[in-house]
């Protein structure tokens, strides 16, 4: 089972990789058969090829990202709030997100669900 320090490291690596547009580092956090639902209610994507395609678009324009609270670990799942600032200079948007990662026995993320919607998107503060 994953411990808090390991889960925190995964969250921090994920957020830093969004900022550096490092799709390979993001995919390294995931199991080969992982599923991503971002945002919750959208079509789920499964497998490394689908995730690579999704994240190649998702990291485009990310200017900054940071945790906005402490990750919460329960069993083999971690929930963490964070904020992304994306867009072109002068036209940035801010997105407040809560992601939930579920870890498999090898410590890889096998399910990610992102909780955010239009009420969580706004102009840069």
DSSP file (Angstrom, degrees, kcal/mol; ACC not computed):
  #  RESIDUE AA STRUCTURE BP1 BP2  ACC     N-H-->O    O-->H-N    N-H-->O    O-->H-N    TCO  KAPPA ALPHA  PHI   PSI    X-CA   Y-CA   Z-CA
    1    1 A X              0   0    0      0, 0.0     2,-0.1     0, 0.0    75,-0.1   0.000 360.0 360.0 360.0 144.2    0.0    0.0    0.0
    2    2 A X        -     0   0    0    102,-0.1     2,-0.2    73,-0.1    75,-0.1  -0.463 360.0-142.9 -74.9 144.3    1.2    3.5   -0.8
    3    3 A X     >  -     0   0    0     -2,-0.1     4,-2.4     1,-0.1     5,-0.2  -0.546  28.0 -99.1-102.9 174.5    2.1    5.8    2.1
    4    4 A X  H  > S+     0   0    0      1,-0.2     4,-3.0     2,-0.2     5,-0.2   0.899 120.1  52.2 -61.6 -43.4    1.6    9.5    2.4
    5    5 A X  H  > S+     0   0    0      1,-0.2     4,-2.1     2,-0.2    -1,-0.2   0.901 111.4  47.4 -61.8 -40.8    5.1   10.5    1.4
    6    6 A X  H  > S+     0   0    0      2,-0.2     4,-2.1     1,-0.2    -1,-0.2   0.922 113.2  48.2 -65.1 -43.8    4.9    8.5   -1.7
    7    7 A X  H  X S+     0   0    0     -4,-2.4     4,-2.4     1,-0.2    -2,-0.2   0.910 111.0  50.7 -63.6 -42.3    1.5    9.9   -2.6
    8    8 A X  H  X S+     0   0    0     -4,-3.0     4,-2.7     1,-0.2     5,-0.2   0.909 108.6  52.3 -61.6 -42.1    2.7   13.4   -2.0
    9    9 A X  H  X S+     0   0    0     -4,-2.1     4,-2.6    -5,-0.2    -1,-0.2   0.900 109.4  49.5 -61.1 -41.6    5.7   12.8   -4.2
   10   10 A X  H  X S+     0   0    0     -4,-2.1     4,-2.6     2,-0.2    -2,-0.2   0.930 111.6  48.7 -63.2 -45.4    3.4   11.6   -7.0
   11   11 A X  H  X S+     0   0    0     -4,-2.4     4,-2.4     1,-0.2    -2,-0.2   0.931 113.9  46.0 -60.1 -46.2    1.1   14.7   -6.6
   12   12 A X  H  X S+     0   0    0     -4,-2.7     4,-2.6     2,-0.2     5,-0.2   0.895 113.0  49.3 -65.8 -40.5    4.1   17.1   -6.7
   13   13 A X  H  X S+     0   0    0     -4,-2.6     4,-2.4    -5,-0.2    -1,-0.2   0.917 110.9  51.3 -63.5 -42.7    5.7   15.3   -9.7
   14   14 A X  H  X S+     0   0    0     -4,-2.6     4,-1.6    -5,-0.2    -2,-0.2   0.940 112.8  44.2 -59.0 -49.7    2.4   15.4  -11.6
   15   15 A X  H  X S+     0   0    0     -4,-2.4     4,-1.7     1,-0.2    -2,-0.2   0.919 114.2  48.8 -65.4 -44.3    1.9   19.2  -11.0
   16   16 A X  H  X S+     0   0    0     -4,-2.6     4,-2.2     1,-0.2    -1,-0.2   0.888 109.4  53.7 -62.6 -37.6    5.5   20.0  -11.8
   17   17 A X  H  <>S+     0   0    0     -4,-2.4     5,-2.2     1,-0.2     4,-0.4   0.810 103.8  55.7 -69.2 -29.8    5.2   17.9  -15.0
   18   18 A X  H ><5S+     0   0    0     -4,-1.6     3,-0.7     3,-0.2    -1,-0.2   0.931 110.0  46.5 -62.3 -44.3    2.2   19.9  -16.1
   19   19 A X  H 3<5S+     0   0    0     -4,-1.7    -2,-0.2     1,-0.2    -1,-0.2   0.887 116.2  42.9 -66.4 -40.2    4.2   23.1  -15.8
   20   20 A X  T 3<5S-     0   0    0     -4,-2.2    -1,-0.2    -5,-0.1    -2,-0.2   0.427 107.3-125.3 -87.4   2.2    7.2   21.7  -17.7
   21   21 A X  T < 5 +     0   0    0     -3,-0.7     2,-1.3    -4,-0.4    -3,-0.2   0.849  52.6 160.0  57.8  36.7    4.9   20.1  -20.3
   22   22 A X     >< +     0   0    0     -5,-2.2     4,-1.8     1,-0.2    -1,-0.2  -0.674  13.3 171.3 -95.4  83.4    6.6   16.8  -19.6
   23   23 A X  H  > S+     0   0    0     -2,-1.3     4,-2.8     1,-0.2     5,-0.2   0.870  76.8  57.0 -61.1 -38.9    4.1   14.2  -20.9
   24   24 A X  H  > S+     0   0    0      1,-0.2     4,-1.8     2,-0.2    -1,-0.2   0.906 106.3  49.3 -61.1 -41.5    6.6   11.4  -20.5
   25   25 A X  H  > S+     0   0    0      2,-0.2     4,-0.6     1,-0.2    -1,-0.2   0.884 112.1  49.1 -65.3 -37.9    7.0   12.1  -16.7
   26   26 A X  H >< S+     0   0    0     -4,-1.8     3,-1.5     1,-0.2     4,-0.5   0.949 110.7  49.2 -64.6 -48.0    3.2   12.3  -16.3
   27   27 A X  H >< S+     0   0    0     -4,-2.8     3,-1.2     1,-0.3    -1,-0.2   0.809 100.8  65.3 -63.5 -29.0    2.8    8.9  -18.1
   28   28 A X  H 3< S+     0   0    0     -4,-1.8    -1,-0.3     1,-0.3    -2,-0.2   0.733  95.7  58.6 -65.0 -21.5    5.5    7.4  -16.0
   29   29 A X  T << S+     0   0    0     -3,-1.5    80,-3.0    -4,-0.6     2,-0.3   0.695  98.5  78.3 -76.8 -19.5    3.1    7.9  -13.0
   30   30 A X  E <  S-a  109   0A   0     -3,-1.2    80,-0.2    -4,-0.5     2,-0.1  -0.632  81.7-117.8 -98.7 147.5    0.4    5.8  -14.6
   31   31 A X  E >   -     0   0A   0     78,-2.8     3,-1.7    -2,-0.3    16,-0.2  -0.400  37.8-107.8 -68.0 156.8   -0.1    2.0  -15.0
   32   32 A X  E 3  S+     0   0A   0      1,-0.3    16,-1.1    -2,-0.1    -1,-0.1   0.821 120.5  40.4 -59.0 -32.2   -0.1    0.8  -18.6
   33   33 A X  E 3  S+     0   0A   0     14,-0.2    -1,-0.3    13,-0.1    77,-0.1   0.097  88.2 144.4-104.9  22.0   -3.9    0.2  -18.4
   34   34 A X  E <   -     0   0A   0     -3,-1.7    13,-2.5    75,-0.2     2,-0.4  -0.133  38.6-142.8 -63.3 156.5   -4.8    3.3  -16.4
   35   35 A X  E     -aB 111  46A   0     75,-1.5    77,-2.4    11,-0.2     2,-0.4  -0.971   9.8-163.8-122.8 137.7   -8.0    5.2  -17.0
   36   36 A X  E     -aB 112  45A   0      9,-2.9     9,-2.7    -2,-0.4     2,-0.5  -0.983   7.6-174.1-122.2 131.3   -8.4    9.0  -16.8
   37   37 A X  E     -a  113   0A   0     75,-2.6    77,-2.5    -2,-0.4     2,-0.4  -0.894  17.7-166.8-123.0  97.9  -11.7   10.8  -16.5
   38   38 A X  E    S+a  114   0A   0     -2,-0.5     2,-0.1     5,-0.4    77,-0.1  -0.926  77.0  13.1-138.8 107.1  -11.0   14.5  -16.8
   39   39 A X  S >  S-     0   0    0     75,-0.6     3,-2.4    -2,-0.4    -1,-0.3   0.626 104.7-107.0 -81.6 167.8  -13.3   16.2  -16.0
   40   40 A X  T 3  S+     0   0    0     74,-2.7    76,-0.1     1,-0.3     3,-0.1  -0.322 108.7  35.1 -55.2 134.3  -15.6   13.7  -14.2
   41   41 A X  T 3  S+     0   0    0      1,-0.5    -1,-0.3    -3,-0.0     2,-0.1   0.180  96.7 104.9 101.0 -15.3  -18.5   13.0  -16.5
   42   42 A X  S <  S-     0   0    0     -3,-2.4    -1,-0.5     1,-0.1     2,-0.2  -0.379  89.6 -68.4 -87.4 174.1  -16.5   13.2  -19.7
   43   43 A X        -     0   0    0     -2,-0.1    -5,-0.4    -3,-0.1     2,-0.2  -0.440  54.7-124.0 -64.1 129.4  -15.5   10.3  -21.8
   44   44 A X        -     0   0    0     -2,-0.2     2,-0.4    -7,-0.1    -7,-0.2  -0.481  19.5-149.3 -74.3 145.8  -12.9    8.1  -19.9
   45   45 A X  E     -B   36   0A   0     -9,-2.7    -9,-2.9    -2,-0.2     2,-0.4  -0.961  14.7-169.5-117.8 134.9   -9.6    7.5  -21.7
   46   46 A X  E     +B   35   0A   0     -2,-0.4     4,-0.4   -11,-0.2   -11,-0.2  -0.962  40.4  27.3-130.6 144.0   -7.7    4.2  -21.0
   47   47 A X  S  > S-     0   0    0    -13,-2.5     4,-2.3    -2,-0.4     5,-0.2   0.122  87.1 -79.6  91.3 155.1   -4.2    3.0  -21.9
   48   48 A X  H  > S+     0   0    0    -16,-1.1     4,-2.7     1,-0.2     5,-0.2   0.846 125.2  53.2 -60.3 -39.1   -0.9    4.8  -22.5
   49   49 A X  H  > S+     0   0    0      2,-0.2     4,-2.1     1,-0.2    -1,-0.2   0.934 112.0  44.6 -64.5 -44.8   -1.7    5.8  -26.1
   50   50 A X  H  > S+     0   0    0     -4,-0.4     4,-2.3     1,-0.2    -2,-0.2   0.890 115.0  48.9 -65.7 -39.0   -4.9    7.5  -25.1
   51   51 A X  H  X S+     0   0    0     -4,-2.3     4,-3.0     2,-0.2     5,-0.3   0.893 108.6  53.1 -68.8 -38.5   -3.3    9.1  -22.1
   52   52 A X  H  X S+     0   0    0     -4,-2.7     4,-2.2    -5,-0.2    -2,-0.2   0.936 111.0  46.9 -60.5 -45.3   -0.4   10.4  -24.2
   53   53 A X  H  X S+     0   0    0     -4,-2.1     4,-1.2     2,-0.2    -2,-0.2   0.922 114.2  47.8 -62.2 -44.7   -2.8   12.0  -26.7
   54   54 A X  H >X S+     0   0    0     -4,-2.3     4,-2.3     1,-0.2     3,-0.5   0.951 114.9  43.5 -61.6 -51.0   -4.9   13.5  -23.8
   55   55 A X  H 3X S+     0   0    0     -4,-3.0     4,-2.3     1,-0.2     5,-0.2   0.799 103.0  65.6 -71.5 -27.6   -1.9   15.0  -21.9
   56   56 A X  H 3< S+     0   0    0     -4,-2.2     4,-0.3    -5,-0.3    -1,-0.2   0.893 113.9  34.3 -58.8 -37.2   -0.2   16.3  -25.1
   57   57 A X  H X< S+     0   0    0     -4,-1.2     3,-0.7    -3,-0.5    -2,-0.2   0.852 114.1  58.5 -81.8 -37.1   -3.2   18.6  -25.4
   58   58 A X  H 3< S+     0   0    0     -4,-2.3    -2,-0.2     1,-0.2    -3,-0.2   0.836 105.2  48.5 -65.6 -34.1   -3.7   19.2  -21.7
   59   59 A X  T >< S+     0   0    0     -4,-2.3     3,-2.0    -5,-0.1    -1,-0.2   0.657  83.2 113.1 -82.1 -14.0   -0.3   20.5  -20.9
   60   60 A X  T <  S+     0   0    0     -3,-0.7     3,-0.1    -4,-0.3    27,-0.1  -0.393  89.1   6.2 -61.9 124.2   -0.4   23.0  -23.9
   61   61 A X  T 3  S+     0   0    0      1,-0.3    26,-1.6    -2,-0.2     2,-0.4   0.435  84.5 149.0  84.8  -0.7   -0.4   26.5  -22.5
   62   62 A X  E <   +C   86   0A   0     -3,-2.0    -1,-0.3    24,-0.2    24,-0.3  -0.553  14.6 171.6 -68.7 122.2    0.1   25.6  -18.8
   63   63 A X  E     -     0   0A   0     22,-3.2     2,-0.3    -2,-0.4    23,-0.2   0.740  62.6  -3.4-101.0 -31.9    2.0   28.5  -17.3
   64   64 A X  E     -C   85   0A   0     21,-1.8    21,-2.8     2,-0.0    -1,-0.4  -0.986  55.3-179.5-158.2 154.7    1.8   27.6  -13.7
   65   65 A X  E     +C   84   0A   0     -2,-0.3     2,-0.3    19,-0.2    19,-0.2  -0.953  10.8 166.5-156.9 143.4    0.3   25.0  -11.4
   66   66 A X  E     -C   83   0A   0     17,-1.9    17,-2.5    -2,-0.3     2,-0.1  -0.992  40.2 -98.6-157.8 150.8    0.5   24.5   -7.6
   67   67 A X  E     -C   82   0A   0     -2,-0.3    15,-0.3    15,-0.2     3,-0.1  -0.457  25.7-167.6 -63.5 141.5   -1.1   22.6   -4.8
   68   68 A X        +     0   0    0     13,-2.3     2,-0.3     1,-0.2    14,-0.2   0.285  69.8   3.6-114.1   6.6   -3.7   24.7   -3.0
   69   69 A X  S    S-     0   0    0     12,-0.7     2,-0.2     0, 0.0    -1,-0.2  -0.963  93.9 -66.2-172.9 173.4   -4.1   22.4    0.0
   70   70 A X        -     0   0    0     -2,-0.3    11,-0.2    -3,-0.1     9,-0.1  -0.506  51.7-112.5 -74.4 138.5   -2.7   19.2    1.5
   71   71 A X        -     0   0    0     -2,-0.2     2,-0.5     9,-0.1     9,-0.2  -0.389  27.3-140.4 -62.3 149.1   -3.3   16.0   -0.3
   72   72 A X  E     -D   79   0A   0      7,-2.9     7,-2.4   -65,-0.1     2,-0.5  -0.971  14.0-161.5-118.3 119.3   -5.6   13.6    1.6
   73   73 A X  E     +D   78   0A   0     -2,-0.5     2,-0.4     5,-0.2     5,-0.2  -0.872  15.4 168.8-104.4 130.1   -4.6    9.9    1.5
   74   74 A X  E >   -D   77   0A   0      3,-2.8     3,-1.7    -2,-0.5     2,-0.3  -0.934  65.5 -47.6-139.5 114.4   -7.2    7.2    2.3
   75   75 A X  T 3  S-     0   0    0     -2,-0.4   -73,-0.1     1,-0.2    27,-0.0  -0.457 123.7 -19.2  62.4-123.2   -6.3    3.6    1.6
   76   76 A X  T 3  S+     0   0    0     -2,-0.3    27,-3.2   -75,-0.1     2,-0.4   0.049 122.8  84.5-105.5  25.0   -4.9    3.4   -1.9
   77   77 A X  E <   -DE  74 102A   0     -3,-1.7    -3,-2.8    25,-0.2     2,-0.4  -0.969  53.3-166.0-129.3 144.8   -6.4    6.8   -3.1
   78   78 A X  E     -DE  73 101A   0     23,-2.4    23,-2.7    -2,-0.4     2,-0.4  -0.994   3.2-162.5-128.0 135.7   -5.2   10.4   -2.7
   79   79 A X  E     +DE  72 100A   0     -7,-2.4    -7,-2.9    -2,-0.4     2,-0.4  -0.950  15.8 177.0-112.7 136.4   -7.3   13.5   -3.4
   80   80 A X  E     - E   0  99A   0     19,-2.4    19,-2.2    -2,-0.4     2,-0.4  -0.984  22.4-140.2-146.4 133.0   -5.5   16.8   -3.9
   81   81 A X  E     + E   0  98A   0     -2,-0.4   -13,-2.3    17,-0.2   -12,-0.7  -0.703  33.0 158.9 -88.7 138.9   -6.6   20.3   -4.7
   82   82 A X  E     -CE  67  97A   0     15,-2.8    15,-3.0    -2,-0.4     2,-0.4  -0.974  30.6-132.0-152.5 167.4   -4.5   22.4   -7.1
   83   83 A X  E     -CE  66  96A   0    -17,-2.5   -17,-1.9    -2,-0.3     2,-0.4  -0.970  12.6-161.4-126.0 138.3   -4.7   25.3   -9.4
   84   84 A X  E     -CE  65  95A   0     11,-2.5    11,-2.8    -2,-0.4     2,-0.5  -0.956   3.2-160.8-116.7 137.2   -3.6   25.6  -13.0
   85   85 A X  E     +CE  64  94A   0    -21,-2.8   -22,-3.2    -2,-0.4   -21,-1.8  -0.986  27.8 161.6-114.7 123.2   -3.0   28.9  -14.8
   86   86 A X  E     +CE  62  93A   0      7,-2.2     7,-3.0    -2,-0.5     2,-0.3  -0.887  18.2  62.1-139.0 164.8   -3.0   28.5  -18.6
   87   87 A X  S    S-     0   0    0    -26,-1.6     2,-0.3    -2,-0.3     5,-0.2  -0.727  82.8 -38.1 118.7-166.3   -3.4   30.5  -21.8
   88   88 A X  S >  S-     0   0    0      3,-0.4     3,-2.9    -2,-0.3    -2,-0.1  -0.676  75.2 -81.5 -94.1 150.0   -1.5   33.2  -23.5
   89   89 A X  T 3  S+     0   0    0      1,-0.3    -1,-0.1    -2,-0.3    -2,-0.0  -0.263 121.7  17.0 -52.0 130.6    0.1   36.1  -21.6
   90   90 A X  T 3  S+     0   0    0     -3,-0.1    -1,-0.3     1,-0.0    -3,-0.0   0.256 122.9  64.7  87.4 -12.3   -2.6   38.7  -20.8
   91   91 A X  S <  S+     0   0    0     -3,-2.9    -3,-0.4     2,-0.1    -2,-0.2  -0.072  71.6 150.4-129.7  31.8   -5.3   36.1  -21.5
   92   92 A X        -     0   0    0     -5,-0.2    32,-1.1    -7,-0.1     2,-0.3  -0.287  29.1-156.6 -69.3 149.4   -4.7   33.6  -18.7
   93   93 A X  E     -EF  86 123A   0     -7,-3.0    -7,-2.2    30,-0.2     2,-0.5  -0.923   7.8-141.4-120.2 153.9   -7.4   31.5  -17.1
   94   94 A X  E     -EF  85 122A   0     28,-3.8    28,-2.4    -2,-0.3     2,-0.5  -0.956  14.2-168.8-115.9 130.2   -7.3   30.0  -13.7
   95   95 A X  E     -EF  84 121A   0    -11,-2.8   -11,-2.5    -2,-0.5     2,-0.6  -0.982   8.5-155.6-123.6 124.0   -8.7   26.5  -13.1
   96   96 A X  E     +E   83   0A   0     24,-2.4     2,-0.3    -2,-0.5    21,-0.3  -0.886  25.9 175.9-100.8 123.2   -9.3   25.1   -9.6
   97   97 A X  E     -E   82   0A   0    -15,-3.0   -15,-2.8    -2,-0.6     2,-0.5  -0.896  30.0-155.6-130.4 148.5   -9.2   21.3   -9.7
   98   98 A X  E     -EG  81 115A   0     17,-1.7    17,-3.4    -2,-0.3     2,-0.3  -0.982  21.5-166.8-121.3 118.2   -9.4   18.4   -7.3
   99   99 A X  E     -EG  80 114A   0    -19,-2.2   -19,-2.4    -2,-0.5     2,-0.5  -0.799   7.9-157.1-101.0 146.1   -7.9   15.2   -8.7
  100  100 A X  E     -EG  79 113A   0     13,-2.4    13,-2.2    -2,-0.3     2,-0.4  -0.990   9.3-167.7-122.0 121.5   -8.3   11.8   -7.2
  101  101 A X  E     -EG  78 112A   0    -23,-2.7   -23,-2.4    -2,-0.5     2,-0.5  -0.909   6.0-158.4-106.7 133.7   -5.6    9.2   -7.9
  102  102 A X  E     -EG  77 111A   0      9,-2.6     8,-2.9    -2,-0.4     9,-1.2  -0.954  15.4-147.1-108.3 133.5   -6.1    5.5   -7.2
  103  103 A X  E     - G   0 109A   0    -27,-3.2     6,-0.2    -2,-0.5     2,-0.1  -0.772   1.5-142.5-103.7 143.0   -2.9    3.5   -6.9
  104  104 A X    >   -     0   0    0      4,-2.9     3,-1.8    -2,-0.3  -102,-0.1  -0.264  44.1 -84.3 -87.2-176.4   -2.3   -0.2   -7.8
  105  105 A X  T 3  S+     0   0    0      1,-0.3    -1,-0.0     2,-0.1    -2,-0.0   0.736 129.2  55.9 -63.9 -23.3   -0.2   -2.6   -5.9
  106  106 A X  T 3  S-     0   0    0      2,-0.1    -1,-0.3  -104,-0.0     3,-0.1   0.418 119.6-107.7 -89.0   1.2    3.0   -1.4   -7.7
  107  107 A X  S <  S+     0   0    0     -3,-1.8     2,-0.3     1,-0.3    -2,-0.1   0.623  77.4 131.8  82.5  13.0    2.3    2.2   -6.7
  108  108 A X        -     0   0    0      1,-0.0    -4,-2.9   -78,-0.0     2,-0.5  -0.711  66.2-106.0 -95.7 150.1    1.2    3.4  -10.1
  109  109 A X  E     +aG  30 103A   0    -80,-3.0   -78,-2.8    -2,-0.3    -6,-0.3  -0.623  38.9 172.0 -73.9 123.0   -1.9    5.4  -10.7
  110  110 A X  E     +     0   0A   0     -8,-2.9   -75,-1.5    -2,-0.5     2,-0.3   0.535  68.7  27.4-109.2  -9.5   -4.5    3.1  -12.3
  111  111 A X  E     -aG  35 102A   0     -9,-1.2    -9,-2.6   -77,-0.2     2,-0.4  -0.947  61.0-177.0-151.2 130.4   -7.4    5.6  -12.1
  112  112 A X  E     -aG  36 101A   0    -77,-2.4   -75,-2.6    -2,-0.3     2,-0.4  -0.997   1.7-176.3-127.3 131.3   -7.5    9.4  -12.2
  113  113 A X  E     -aG  37 100A   0    -13,-2.2   -13,-2.4    -2,-0.4     2,-0.5  -0.996  11.1-155.2-126.0 128.2  -10.7   11.4  -11.8
  114  114 A X  E     -aG  38  99A   0    -77,-2.5   -74,-2.7    -2,-0.4     2,-0.8  -0.903   3.9-155.1-107.9 122.8  -10.6   15.2  -12.1
  115  115 A X  E     + G   0  98A   0    -17,-3.4   -17,-1.7    -2,-0.5     2,-0.3  -0.858  44.6 108.2-101.9 108.2  -13.3   17.2  -10.4
  116  116 A X        +     0   0    0     -2,-0.8     2,-0.3   -19,-0.2   -77,-0.2  -0.945  31.2 173.9-168.4 157.8  -13.8   20.6  -11.9
  117  117 A X    >   -     0   0    0     -2,-0.3     3,-2.2   -21,-0.3   -21,-0.2  -0.839  55.6 -64.5-153.8-169.8  -16.4   22.4  -14.0
  118  118 A X  G >  S+     0   0    0      1,-0.3     3,-1.3    -2,-0.3     0, 0.0   0.788 125.7  62.5 -60.9 -28.3  -17.2   25.8  -15.5
  119  119 A X  G 3  S+     0   0    0      1,-0.2    -1,-0.3     3,-0.0    -3,-0.0   0.654 101.4  54.6 -69.5 -13.5  -17.7   27.3  -12.0
  120  120 A X  G <  S+     0   0    0     -3,-2.2   -24,-2.4   -25,-0.0     2,-0.4   0.263  93.7  83.6-103.1  10.1  -14.1   26.5  -11.3
  121  121 A X  E <   +F   95   0A   0     -3,-1.3     2,-0.3   -26,-0.2   -26,-0.2  -0.946  53.4 137.5-117.7 132.8  -12.7   28.4  -14.3
  122  122 A X  E     -F   94   0A   0    -28,-2.4   -28,-3.8    -2,-0.4     3,-0.1  -0.949  52.2 -66.5-158.0 178.3  -12.1   32.1  -14.3
  123  123 A X  E     -F   93   0A   0     -2,-0.3   -30,-0.2   -30,-0.2     2,-0.1  -0.284  69.6 -78.6 -68.0 159.9   -9.8   34.9  -15.2
  124  124 A X              0   0    0    -32,-1.1    -1,-0.1     1,-0.2   -39,-0.0  -0.381 360.0 360.0 -64.1 133.7   -6.4   35.2  -13.6
  125  125 A X              0   0    0     -2,-0.1    -1,-0.2    -3,-0.1    -2,-0.1   0.460 360.0 360.0 -77.6 360.0   -6.6   36.7  -10.1
